[in-house]
């Protein structure tokens, strides 16, 4: 992957095991990620339902994308990711970033370049 793909929330798809396995067509790796995430999050996931082309792509997405408040808000605001939002620091993104420090670092780095 030559270009970074940053999710609406600031996560870098290049660091996502499901995205990488999907893009490389590695079914075994995707099954392993599904097993890891199932255990970690207490849900039942399969390789098929975690195949992901990124939350901004027209293709496959993990099930969480359908209910992700950050994604829905960024789409409504028409921004490439939350760093571009005039309401950056809102309750929606702040709650997520409290759990995902790497996403916060990415978004704040982007904001400094705007």
C-alpha positions as a printed NumPy array, in Angstrom:
array([[  0.   ,   0.   ,   0.   ],
       [  1.76 ,   3.119,  -1.169],
       [ -0.609,   5.706,   0.288],
       [ -1.976,   5.978,   3.796],
       [ -5.689,   5.448,   4.115],
       [ -6.967,   7.255,   7.189],
       [-10.4  ,   6.314,   8.487],
       [-12.871,   9.014,   9.486],
       [-11.882,   8.453,  13.118],
       [ -8.152,   8.726,  12.471],
       [ -7.244,   5.048,  12.505],
       [ -4.681,   4.202,   9.843],
       [ -5.899,   1.289,   7.711],
       [ -2.274,   0.3  ,   7.062],
       [ -2.134,  -0.755,  10.707],
       [ -5.367,  -2.761,  10.624],
       [ -4.937,  -6.526,  10.415],
       [ -8.352,  -7.043,   8.805],
       [ -7.695,  -4.43 ,   6.131],
       [ -4.243,  -5.801,   5.352],
       [ -5.459,  -9.406,   5.149],
       [ -8.366,  -8.365,   2.925],
       [ -6.171,  -6.38 ,   0.563],
       [ -3.614,  -9.179,   0.277],
       [ -6.306, -11.832,  -0.215],
       [ -4.951, -13.832,   2.74 ],
       [ -7.957, -15.875,   3.886],
       [ -6.025, -17.591,   6.683],
       [ -4.882, -14.266,   8.135],
       [ -8.438, -12.917,   7.916],
       [ -9.743, -15.982,   9.775],
       [ -7.076, -15.459,  12.459],
       [ -8.087, -11.81 ,  12.892],
       [-11.749, -12.838,  13.146],
       [-10.857, -15.293,  15.912],
       [ -8.75 , -12.703,  17.765],
       [-11.425, -10.008,  17.535],
       [-14.201, -12.431,  18.502],
       [-12.347, -13.255,  21.695],
       [-11.252,  -9.679,  22.425],
       [-14.66 ,  -8.085,  21.864],
       [-16.931, -10.937,  23.008],
       [-18.68 , -11.231,  19.651],
       [-18.872, -13.836,  16.926],
       [-17.026, -12.718,  13.81 ],
       [-16.11 , -14.591,  10.665],
       [-13.45 , -13.934,   8.059],
       [-16.216, -13.052,   5.611],
       [-17.785, -10.359,   7.76 ],
       [-14.545,  -8.614,   8.692],
       [-13.261,  -8.351,   5.129],
       [-12.659,  -4.616,   4.785],
       [-11.708,  -2.165,   2.068],
       [-11.784,   0.778,   4.508],
       [-14.71 ,   2.708,   5.968],
       [-14.449,   5.355,   3.255],
       [-14.356,   2.893,   0.365],
       [-17.359,   1.716,  -1.6  ],
       [-16.421,  -1.918,  -1.009],
       [-16.512,  -4.245,   1.974],
       [-16.633,  -2.934,   5.526],
       [-16.537,  -4.477,   8.971],
       [-19.981,  -4.709,  10.63 ],
       [-19.212,  -1.855,  13.041],
       [-19.196,   0.643,  10.154],
       [-22.979,   0.349,   9.929],
       [-23.378,   1.702,  13.465],
       [-20.245,   3.822,  13.884],
       [-21.276,   7.265,  15.151],
       [-17.947,   8.813,  14.158],
       [-18.286,   7.548,  10.578],
       [-21.912,   8.699,  10.306],
       [-21.046,  12.152,  11.627],
       [-18.044,  12.614,   9.314],
       [-20.144,  11.624,   6.313],
       [-22.875,  14.064,   7.376],
       [-20.302,  16.835,   7.86 ],
       [-18.721,  16.042,   4.479],
       [-15.163,  15.766,   5.798],
       [-12.416,  13.298,   4.792],
       [-11.817,  12.597,   8.493],
       [-12.495,  14.276,  11.813],
       [ -9.312,  16.375,  11.664],
       [-11.01 ,  18.504,   8.995],
       [-14.19 ,  19.059,  11.005],
       [-15.033,  22.506,  12.369],
       [-16.39 ,  20.723,  15.448],
       [-13.228,  18.706,  16.103],
       [-13.104,  17.854,  19.767],
       [-16.836,  17.151,  19.908],
       [-18.196,  14.533,  22.284],
       [-18.462,  11.875,  19.56 ],
       [-14.806,  11.884,  18.54 ],
       [-13.493,  12.598,  22.035],
       [-15.187,   9.49 ,  23.421],
       [-13.613,   7.367,  20.694],
       [-10.158,   8.936,  21.011],
       [-10.108,   8.19 ,  24.733],
       [ -9.851,   4.539,  23.659],
       [ -7.644,   4.976,  20.587],
       [ -4.597,   7.122,  21.289],
       [ -2.98 ,   6.334,  17.95 ],
       [ -6.013,   7.767,  16.138],
       [ -5.795,  10.946,  18.21 ],
       [ -2.135,  11.358,  17.271],
       [ -2.981,  10.911,  13.581],
       [ -5.856,  13.405,  13.65 ],
       [ -3.864,  16.018,  15.541],
       [ -0.946,  15.625,  13.122],
       [ -3.332,  16.194,  10.201],
       [ -4.878,  19.238,  11.922],
       [ -1.44 ,  20.848,  12.27 ],
       [ -1.016,  20.677,   8.488],
       [ -4.36 ,  22.297,   7.664]])
